[in-house]
Amino acid sequence: MKTILRLTFLLAALAGLFISARAAETSIQGILITASSEPGKTDGRLAQYEPTLRRILRFESYHYVGDDSARLEVPASGSLSVGDGHELEVTTEQSDGKALHVKVRWTSGGRTLMNTGLTLRPGVPAVLGGPSNSKGEVYAVILVGR
């Protein structure tokens, strides 16, 4: 009887460790887009983000360039290759389950385009505006923590 009780306690303790270890992980997705003043149809892959993009960036059309995601512990660092040579170095700082504090370094071609800190709420997109490309479109990044 004592052996069964000890095994049950051990399994419960291991389950608790597994759950707490999982709570210290997060998933972050980065989506690189271009925004244009030219009228046109927004890429269907961005449909769920279009109202947020229009409110923040105020352009006429948005086009998907690429995306990447990473599963990171808190705290930890990781890199996202989001397309067209753009990289996001993301450092998770802390999370309380309701918000995730991160630092983001956006680079392209070896140049730093932006260094910023953000608070991400699960499933709520954050938008970073960036430089223009050779076509006069503006690059932007959508970051979503999950």
N, C-alpha and C positions, 0 to 999 in steps of 0.2 A: 504494500500500500504506500509506504514512504517513497519507494522507487518511482511509482506512477506519479505521485504528487511532485516529486523533484523534476521528473521529465516534463510534466505539464508546466511547471514554473519556468524551466529552462526554455521551452518552446515559446512561452508567452514573452519572456525577456528578449529572445531573438527576434520575434515578430515586432516588438517595440523598437528595437534597434533598426530593423529594416525600414519601418515606417518613418522613423525620424531621419534616417539617411535619405530616403526618398523626398522628404519635405525640404531638404537642403539642396535640391536640384531644381532647375528651371529650364524651359525651352524658349529660345529667342529666334524669331524669324525676321530677316531683313529683306525688303523688296525694293529693288532699284527701279525707278520709273523716270520718264521724261514728261515734262509738262510744256504745253504749247499754247500760244495765244491764237493760233489758227483754229477756226471752227472745225470740228470733226467729231467722230465717234470715239468715245473712251474705250480702251481695251476691255473686253468682257471679264478678264481675270481680275480687274480692279473694281468691278461693280460694287462690291460691299464697302469699298473705301472711298468711292467717288464723292459722296456727300461731305466727308471729312476733308478730302483734297480740295474740293471747291470752296469750302469755308476757310481753309487755312491758306491755300496757295492762290486761289482766284484766277485760274487759267481756264481755257476753253476745252482742252482735250488732254488726256493722260494716256501714256503708252507704257506697257510693261516692258522692262529690259531684261531683268533676271532676278533670281532670289536664291537665298541659302538660309539654312537654319542650323542651330547648334544646341546641344543639350549641355548645360553648364552647372557645376556646383556653385554654391554661394558661400564664400567668395571664390572666384576663379576668373580666368580670362580665356577668351576664345576668339576665333577669327571667322568672318563670313565673307565669302567671295560672291558678291551680288551681281556681277556682270560688267562688261565693258571695262575691265581692269580696275573696278572699284572694290575696295576692301573695307570692311568694318571690323575694327578691333574692339570687342566688347568686354568690359570688366564688370562683373557683378560684385556689388559691395555688400548689400544686405537685403533681406526680404522678411516681411512679417506675414506672408501669405496673402495679404491684401494689396501690397505694392512691392515692387522690386526696384532698388536703386542701382543704376548702372552708369558707367562712364563709357563714352563712345568716341573712338578716333576713326574718322573717315579719311581714307587715302585713295589716291589714284595716280598711277605712274610715279610712285615714290614721293609724291607731294602730299602733305597733310592739307585736307580741305576743311576739316572741322574737328575740334575737340569740344565735347560738351558732356554734361551730366544730365541724366533724365530719371524720372520716376515713372515706371511702367506699371499700369494696373492690368491684371490678367485679361487678355482679349481686347483691350482698348488700344487702338493704333496711335502711335506717336509719329509725327511727320517732321523730317528735317529737310529744309530747302538747301540746295547746293549751287554749284556753278553752272554756267551755260555750256552747251556743247557747240560744235562747229556749225550746226544747223540753226542755232539760235534758240534751241529748246533748253529748258532748265532741268537739271537733274534733281531728283528728290529721293529720299529714302523713307519707306514706311517701316517702322519697327513695332513688332508685336511680341509681348511676353505671354507665355502660357503656363 
